Each structure stands twice: as structure tokens, then as C-alpha cells.
Amino acid sequence: MSVIHRGEQLMPQVRLHFSHVATFIFLILISFVFFIGVHGFYFQNWHTGAARVAAKFLPIPAAIVEGDIIWYKQVSETANLLIAAEEESEGAFDMALEAVIRQVYVEHLAEELGVSVTRDEVSAYEVDMIDGFLEEVGWSEREYRNYVVKPLLLAQKTEEALLNSYDYQAIARDDLAKVLLDLELGIPFSDLAEQYSEDGSAVFGGDIGLFEKFKLPVGMEPVWDLEVDQVSEILDLGDSYALVKVYDNVVLEGERTHVALQVILVKKATLSEVLEDFARAQEVKVFVR
């Protein structure tokens, strides 16, 4: 019989089970892999090889624009597109991130203007001679339509809606409205053209020459019916607004054959200009470095 002497303490025997050791080692390995992955994706901008495949399946956020998440997958695929197109990898990821953020700005503007692109429009868009390019990028035609065609169509439709937007083009119209007031005060049209017109003819006092009726620039058709020295109302030329003056005409056998025109042209706000305003106004959080 064993005797426990006074002052002695019983020490429990602790045995580590093999499964506990294996679990501990596994957790260390997982943590190490996680750390390497985070460092690789967020600090080294991995976007090729195995990292590209991983980015397709892992929900890795690259940035947030006004609450909208930009997934690393989209940036990675865009970077590989740039490399295939430019054959230059240096800086491709940074350029891709900027391009994707710009796409989000376009999406926000499109939503504001009530613009959208349907699946049928994306599918119906004709693409020719891209098999070699798709093989180089490593895309299917579906991916090409998703990453290239859809953003392209949305940008085109958004720009068209922007040029026709009453609110976004208010500044250009207001500028010409002020010019009309100056004309009423008696300031010569040519002087105002030199000062305000954004057309190359400004240095010539807005003179753009003689025109036959059916050769008038698109949007200027109404000036044919103006009298000499009469100025048009504000005309919409598509990408700009204009005031046009008939300063002379040619009449043969009692019939007008040509009109001589001066123009004061103010360009409309472009998509790039509006997106620059979006960039200043919208909150962007970028996670990659």
C-alpha cells in the first residue's frame, strides 16, 4: 500500500492525444496559408496562375464604392485582359482596378439616368475573330461578353442618355442663354464668338462659311429659314449646343442657294467629365495595396 506523506501533492498526469496535436498543427498551417494568401492578394496583387483560379471561387473584396463591393475576381480578370491586349504586365493590376472602379461609376450614373443593358442586347452584340484572343486571355465567349461587351454597351447607352439629359447639360445651355442676353445688349456676334465659342471657328469670329440647304451641319437645318443678320434659338447639335447667325446669303433668280453662317458653340458635359465629378463625390474604400 502506498502512503502519501504530509506535504506531498498529487500531480495530474496530462496526456496529449494525437488528434489534438494534429488539430493544433493543422490550425497553424491554415493560419500560415491564410496569412500568405492575404499578403499575396492584398499586397502583391496576385492575379495570374493559381491565384487567378482562386480569385474566381473565393469571395475576396478588392474595394467598395458607395456600398457596392468590387470583387477581386473582376479586377483580376480585367488585369489579365490588359496584359493580353498590351503584352505588358507591369502596372496592369492598378490600371485594372481603376478601370473597374470607373465601371461602377458608370453603373451608378446609368441607374440615375434610367439606363440599363439587357441580357439579349449583350448576347446579340456581334463579335468576330476573337477566338485567338479568347484563348490568350483564357476566357470563354460568355466571359468576354460579361467583362467587355456588357460594360461597353452600358457606357455607350449612358453617354447617349447623358448628352440628352436636361439636368446634366444645364450649364452648357445657361452659358448660351447668357450669350443671348449679351446679343440683346448689342455686343457683336463675332466678339462673343471669339470669347465664348468652343469651336475652332472662334478665332474667325465664328465664321464657318457658306452652305447649301442640304449640306447644313446636322442640327443646323432650322437656320435655312432665318433672315440675314438673324440669330437662331439655342440649337442641339448632339454633343454641343449652338447659336447660329446668318450673316449673308446667295440668291440666284430669286431663290436662296447658300447661307453664310457664324456659330457660337458650347460643348455638352461629356461622360468622362461627369465621371470625374462622381470620383470626387463618391466614397471609395480600396483594400489592395
SESESE-327372 format. One record per residue (C-alpha): residue in one letter; x, y, z. Coordinates in nm, 4 decimals. Layout:
<atoms>
{"A", {X, Y, Z}};
...
</atoms>
This chain:
<atoms>
{"M", {0.0000, 0.0000, 0.0000}};
{"S", {0.1378, 0.3380, -0.0977}};
{"V", {0.1437, 0.6108, 0.1575}};
{"I", {0.1065, 0.9769, 0.0773}};
{"H", {0.3202, 1.1758, 0.3128}};
{"R", {0.2122, 1.5061, 0.4518}};
{"G", {0.3167, 1.7974, 0.2288}};
{"E", {0.3143, 1.5970, -0.0880}};
{"Q", {0.0734, 1.6998, -0.3667}};
{"L", {-0.0842, 1.4871, -0.6266}};
{"M", {0.0165, 1.5986, -0.9814}};
{"P", {-0.2359, 1.5093, -1.2510}};
{"Q", {-0.0923, 1.3280, -1.5437}};
{"V", {-0.1664, 1.5142, -1.8706}};
{"R", {-0.1577, 1.3203, -2.1924}};
{"L", {-0.1919, 1.4925, -2.5300}};
{"H", {-0.3951, 1.2888, -2.7675}};
{"F", {-0.2574, 1.2614, -3.1205}};
{"S", {-0.5751, 1.4170, -3.2643}};
{"H", {-0.5223, 1.7292, -3.0519}};
{"V", {-0.1668, 1.7676, -3.1778}};
{"A", {-0.2789, 1.7174, -3.5358}};
{"T", {-0.5569, 1.9740, -3.4963}};
{"F", {-0.3134, 2.2256, -3.3486}};
{"I", {-0.0661, 2.1761, -3.6333}};
{"F", {-0.3486, 2.1979, -3.8874}};
{"L", {-0.4674, 2.5293, -3.7418}};
{"I", {-0.1148, 2.6666, -3.7580}};
{"L", {-0.0850, 2.5622, -4.1214}};
{"I", {-0.4240, 2.7134, -4.2059}};
{"S", {-0.3270, 3.0393, -4.0342}};
{"F", {0.0032, 3.0448, -4.2206}};
{"V", {-0.1650, 2.9805, -4.5558}};
{"F", {-0.4255, 3.2446, -4.4770}};
{"F", {-0.1559, 3.4992, -4.3923}};
{"I", {0.0377, 3.4203, -4.7110}};
{"G", {-0.2807, 3.4448, -4.9152}};
{"V", {-0.3854, 3.7773, -4.7659}};
{"H", {-0.0388, 3.9181, -4.8204}};
{"G", {-0.0284, 3.7869, -5.1745}};
{"F", {-0.3695, 3.9133, -5.2814}};
{"Y", {-0.3733, 4.2442, -5.0981}};
{"F", {-0.0090, 4.3492, -5.1043}};
{"Q", {0.1418, 4.1678, -5.4033}};
{"N", {-0.1731, 4.1824, -5.6201}};
{"W", {-0.1706, 3.8207, -5.7331}};
{"H", {-0.3838, 3.7800, -6.0451}};
{"T", {-0.2234, 3.5071, -6.2566}};
{"G", {-0.1846, 3.1319, -6.2383}};
{"A", {-0.3257, 2.9588, -5.9307}};
{"A", {-0.4149, 3.2936, -5.7721}};
{"R", {-0.6378, 3.3751, -6.0686}};
{"V", {-0.8206, 3.0456, -6.0252}};
{"A", {-0.8575, 3.1042, -5.6508}};
{"A", {-0.9933, 3.4564, -5.7079}};
{"K", {-1.2679, 3.3105, -5.9290}};
{"F", {-1.4044, 3.0992, -5.6444}};
{"L", {-1.3163, 3.2898, -5.3275}};
{"P", {-1.5269, 3.5941, -5.2262}};
{"I", {-1.2319, 3.8323, -5.1966}};
{"P", {-1.3284, 4.2015, -5.1859}};
{"A", {-1.0898, 4.4436, -5.3587}};
{"A", {-1.2744, 4.7708, -5.2967}};
{"I", {-1.6097, 4.9217, -5.2013}};
{"V", {-1.7673, 5.2106, -5.3950}};
{"E", {-2.0647, 5.3687, -5.2203}};
{"G", {-2.1552, 5.0348, -5.0643}};
{"D", {-2.1064, 4.8314, -5.3824}};
{"I", {-1.8387, 4.5626, -5.3478}};
{"I", {-1.5804, 4.5249, -5.6220}};
{"W", {-1.4698, 4.1632, -5.6128}};
{"Y", {-1.1074, 4.0696, -5.6659}};
{"K", {-1.2196, 3.8325, -5.9418}};
{"Q", {-1.3316, 4.1238, -6.1600}};
{"V", {-1.0074, 4.3139, -6.1115}};
{"S", {-0.8006, 4.0010, -6.1733}};
{"E", {-0.9801, 3.9203, -6.4989}};
{"T", {-0.9518, 4.2797, -6.6184}};
{"A", {-0.5801, 4.2804, -6.5394}};
{"N", {-0.5302, 3.9657, -6.7464}};
{"L", {-0.7266, 4.1261, -7.0296}};
{"L", {-0.4933, 4.4264, -7.0226}};
{"I", {-0.1890, 4.2012, -7.0268}};
{"A", {-0.3219, 4.0109, -7.3282}};
{"A", {-0.4064, 4.3344, -7.5103}};
{"E", {-0.0930, 4.5306, -7.4249}};
{"E", {0.1514, 4.2437, -7.3651}};
{"E", {0.2745, 4.4331, -7.0610}};
{"S", {0.2149, 4.3103, -6.7055}};
{"E", {0.3744, 4.5904, -6.5061}};
{"G", {0.1058, 4.8124, -6.3574}};
{"A", {-0.1743, 4.6036, -6.5123}};
{"F", {-0.3438, 4.5361, -6.1783}};
{"D", {-0.3525, 4.9041, -6.0784}};
{"M", {-0.4909, 5.0011, -6.4192}};
{"A", {-0.7476, 4.7225, -6.3939}};
{"L", {-0.8621, 4.8425, -6.0521}};
{"E", {-0.9062, 5.1971, -6.1848}};
{"A", {-1.0997, 5.0634, -6.4849}};
{"V", {-1.3326, 4.8551, -6.2682}};
{"I", {-1.3979, 5.1454, -6.0310}};
{"R", {-1.4821, 5.3577, -6.3345}};
{"Q", {-1.7260, 5.0890, -6.4469}};
{"V", {-1.9003, 5.1166, -6.1113}};
{"Y", {-1.9277, 5.4932, -6.1573}};
{"V", {-2.0865, 5.4300, -6.4977}};
{"E", {-2.3300, 5.1851, -6.3389}};
{"H", {-2.4299, 5.4416, -6.0764}};
{"L", {-2.4772, 5.7131, -6.3392}};
{"A", {-2.6718, 5.4722, -6.5607}};
{"E", {-2.9034, 5.3905, -6.2738}};
{"E", {-2.9567, 5.7610, -6.2095}};
{"L", {-3.0389, 5.8207, -6.5768}};
{"G", {-3.2618, 5.5134, -6.6003}};
{"V", {-3.0287, 5.3284, -6.8366}};
{"S", {-2.9755, 4.9538, -6.8446}};
{"V", {-2.8425, 4.6824, -7.0738}};
{"T", {-3.0454, 4.3673, -7.1231}};
{"R", {-2.9105, 4.0159, -7.1491}};
{"D", {-3.0497, 3.9960, -7.5022}};
{"E", {-2.8555, 4.3078, -7.6046}};
{"V", {-2.5342, 4.1592, -7.4697}};
{"S", {-2.5995, 3.8270, -7.6447}};
{"A", {-2.6926, 3.9933, -7.9746}};
{"Y", {-2.3791, 4.2073, -7.9925}};
{"E", {-2.1701, 4.0835, -8.2825}};
{"V", {-1.8174, 3.9705, -8.2026}};
{"D", {-1.5920, 3.8440, -8.4797}};
{"M", {-1.2437, 3.6977, -8.4990}};
{"I", {-1.1888, 3.6704, -8.1231}};
{"D", {-1.1121, 3.3011, -8.0844}};
{"G", {-0.7373, 3.3591, -8.0696}};
{"F", {-0.7809, 3.6443, -7.8243}};
{"L", {-1.0094, 3.4391, -7.6002}};
{"E", {-0.7538, 3.1592, -7.5950}};
{"E", {-0.4797, 3.4035, -7.4992}};
{"V", {-0.6818, 3.5571, -7.2164}};
{"G", {-0.8228, 3.2225, -7.1069}};
{"W", {-1.1867, 3.3258, -7.1390}};
{"S", {-1.4996, 3.1724, -7.2776}};
{"E", {-1.7148, 3.3818, -7.5103}};
{"R", {-1.9590, 3.4230, -7.2214}};
{"E", {-1.6855, 3.5745, -7.0049}};
{"Y", {-1.5856, 3.8054, -7.2907}};
{"R", {-1.9416, 3.9314, -7.3191}};
{"N", {-1.9623, 3.9784, -6.9429}};
{"Y", {-1.6304, 4.1567, -6.8937}};
{"V", {-1.6090, 4.3512, -7.2216}};
{"V", {-1.9354, 4.3714, -7.4148}};
{"K", {-2.1698, 4.4487, -7.1263}};
{"P", {-1.9620, 4.7403, -6.9830}};
{"L", {-1.9082, 4.8746, -7.3355}};
{"L", {-2.2797, 4.8774, -7.4189}};
{"L", {-2.3685, 5.0295, -7.0823}};
{"A", {-2.1115, 5.3081, -7.1262}};
{"Q", {-2.2395, 5.3849, -7.4769}};
{"K", {-2.6029, 5.3986, -7.3685}};
{"T", {-2.5164, 5.6023, -7.0599}};
{"E", {-2.3213, 5.8562, -7.2658}};
{"E", {-2.6129, 5.8913, -7.5076}};
{"A", {-2.8557, 5.9448, -7.2191}};
{"L", {-2.6165, 6.1928, -7.0605}};
{"L", {-2.5956, 6.4042, -7.3764}};
{"N", {-2.9750, 6.4211, -7.3771}};
{"S", {-3.0089, 6.4872, -7.0047}};
{"Y", {-3.1754, 6.8192, -6.9298}};
{"D", {-3.0216, 6.8407, -6.5827}};
{"Y", {-2.6640, 6.7410, -6.6676}};
{"Q", {-2.6489, 6.9755, -6.9678}};
{"A", {-2.7992, 7.2742, -6.7872}};
{"I", {-2.4644, 7.4559, -6.7552}};
{"A", {-2.3992, 7.4495, -7.1306}};
{"R", {-2.7494, 7.5799, -7.2048}};
{"D", {-2.7170, 7.8501, -6.9398}};
{"D", {-2.3888, 7.9671, -7.0942}};
{"L", {-2.5593, 8.0239, -7.4285}};
{"A", {-2.8587, 8.1852, -7.2606}};
{"K", {-2.6166, 8.4449, -7.1181}};
{"V", {-2.4739, 8.4965, -7.4666}};
{"L", {-2.8251, 8.5676, -7.5958}};
{"L", {-2.8606, 8.8390, -7.3334}};
{"D", {-2.5288, 8.9913, -7.4449}};
{"L", {-2.6522, 8.9909, -7.8053}};
{"E", {-2.9637, 9.1773, -7.6969}};
{"L", {-2.7358, 9.4384, -7.5393}};
{"G", {-2.5818, 9.4969, -7.8809}};
{"I", {-2.2500, 9.3152, -7.8404}};
{"P", {-2.1367, 9.1908, -8.1852}};
{"F", {-2.1843, 8.8209, -8.2550}};
{"S", {-1.8243, 8.7873, -8.3760}};
{"D", {-1.6870, 8.9285, -8.0498}};
{"L", {-1.8950, 8.6881, -7.8441}};
{"A", {-1.7886, 8.4006, -8.0673}};
{"E", {-1.4220, 8.4800, -8.0071}};
{"Q", {-1.4863, 8.4962, -7.6328}};
{"Y", {-1.7214, 8.2050, -7.5689}};
{"S", {-1.7288, 7.9618, -7.8602}};
{"E", {-1.5570, 7.6264, -7.8083}};
{"D", {-1.5395, 7.5611, -8.1809}};
{"G", {-1.2269, 7.6071, -8.3934}};
{"S", {-1.4034, 7.8874, -8.5804}};
{"A", {-1.3870, 8.1102, -8.2707}};
{"V", {-1.0653, 8.2734, -8.3952}};
{"F", {-1.2567, 8.3783, -8.7085}};
{"G", {-1.5443, 8.5303, -8.5157}};
{"G", {-1.7447, 8.2105, -8.5510}};
{"D", {-1.7444, 8.2164, -8.9334}};
{"I", {-1.7931, 7.8646, -9.0703}};
{"G", {-1.8570, 7.9633, -9.4332}};
{"L", {-2.1229, 7.9069, -9.6991}};
{"F", {-2.3675, 7.6155, -9.7016}};
{"E", {-2.6275, 7.4809, -9.9374}};
{"K", {-2.9590, 7.3780, -9.7844}};
{"F", {-2.8956, 7.0047, -9.7900}};
{"K", {-2.5342, 7.0352, -9.6749}};
{"L", {-2.6001, 7.2146, -9.3488}};
{"P", {-2.4349, 7.0539, -9.0430}};
{"V", {-2.6626, 6.8146, -8.8547}};
{"G", {-2.8805, 7.0118, -8.6148}};
{"M", {-2.8438, 7.3424, -8.8014}};
{"E", {-3.1220, 7.2777, -9.0542}};
{"P", {-3.3574, 7.5376, -8.8953}};
{"V", {-3.1190, 7.8260, -8.9816}};
{"W", {-3.2063, 7.7961, -9.3516}};
{"D", {-3.5277, 7.9863, -9.2869}};
{"L", {-3.3598, 8.2690, -9.0944}};
{"E", {-3.3225, 8.6156, -9.2427}};
{"V", {-2.9809, 8.7751, -9.2872}};
{"D", {-2.8473, 8.9048, -8.9515}};
{"Q", {-3.0972, 8.6888, -8.7639}};
{"V", {-2.9737, 8.4589, -8.4854}};
{"S", {-3.1204, 8.1182, -8.4144}};
{"E", {-3.2529, 7.9919, -8.0866}};
{"I", {-3.0292, 7.7518, -7.8942}};
{"L", {-2.9801, 7.4512, -8.1222}};
{"D", {-2.8996, 7.0974, -8.0072}};
{"L", {-2.6171, 6.9564, -8.2213}};
{"G", {-2.5902, 6.6272, -8.0347}};
{"D", {-2.2631, 6.6732, -7.8491}};
{"S", {-2.2966, 7.0509, -7.8151}};
{"Y", {-2.5348, 7.3470, -7.8167}};
{"A", {-2.5030, 7.6353, -8.0612}};
{"L", {-2.6272, 7.9774, -8.1555}};
{"V", {-2.6081, 8.0352, -8.5306}};
{"K", {-2.6277, 8.3628, -8.7200}};
{"V", {-2.6983, 8.4018, -9.0889}};
{"Y", {-2.4711, 8.6919, -9.1776}};
{"D", {-2.5133, 8.6685, -9.5558}};
{"N", {-2.6726, 8.4607, -9.8280}};
{"V", {-2.6533, 8.3914, -10.2010}};
{"V", {-2.9693, 8.4355, -10.4084}};
{"L", {-2.9946, 8.3318, -10.7720}};
{"E", {-3.3058, 8.4051, -10.9794}};
{"G", {-3.4939, 8.4983, -10.6675}};
{"E", {-3.4104, 8.1769, -10.4843}};
{"R", {-3.1696, 8.1342, -10.1954}};
{"T", {-2.8923, 7.8882, -10.2823}};
{"H", {-2.6434, 7.9378, -9.9974}};
{"V", {-2.6296, 8.0852, -9.6495}};
{"A", {-2.3189, 8.2225, -9.4787}};
{"L", {-2.3057, 8.1293, -9.1119}};
{"Q", {-2.1398, 8.2246, -8.7869}};
{"V", {-2.1627, 7.9994, -8.4857}};
{"I", {-2.1130, 8.0178, -8.1099}};
{"L", {-2.0767, 7.6607, -7.9885}};
{"V", {-2.0641, 7.5322, -7.6318}};
{"K", {-1.9823, 7.1656, -7.5768}};
{"K", {-2.2029, 6.9487, -7.3600}};
{"A", {-2.0736, 6.7765, -7.0467}};
{"T", {-1.9051, 6.4527, -7.1505}};
{"L", {-1.9178, 6.1154, -6.9800}};
{"S", {-1.5535, 6.1492, -6.8705}};
{"E", {-1.6202, 6.4884, -6.7103}};
{"V", {-1.9236, 6.3624, -6.5212}};
{"L", {-1.7351, 6.0532, -6.4037}};
{"E", {-1.4619, 6.2795, -6.2680}};
{"D", {-1.7301, 6.4515, -6.0598}};
{"F", {-1.8507, 6.1088, -5.9448}};
{"A", {-1.4968, 6.0205, -5.8400}};
{"R", {-1.4809, 6.3305, -5.6213}};
{"A", {-1.8257, 6.2783, -5.4705}};
{"Q", {-1.8474, 5.9031, -5.4109}};
{"E", {-1.6834, 5.7241, -5.1215}};
{"V", {-1.4298, 5.4643, -5.2262}};
{"K", {-1.2516, 5.2198, -4.9967}};
{"V", {-0.9681, 5.0257, -5.1583}};
{"F", {-0.8333, 4.7207, -4.9770}};
{"V", {-0.5500, 4.6211, -5.2096}};
{"R", {-0.2154, 4.7962, -5.1896}};
</atoms>
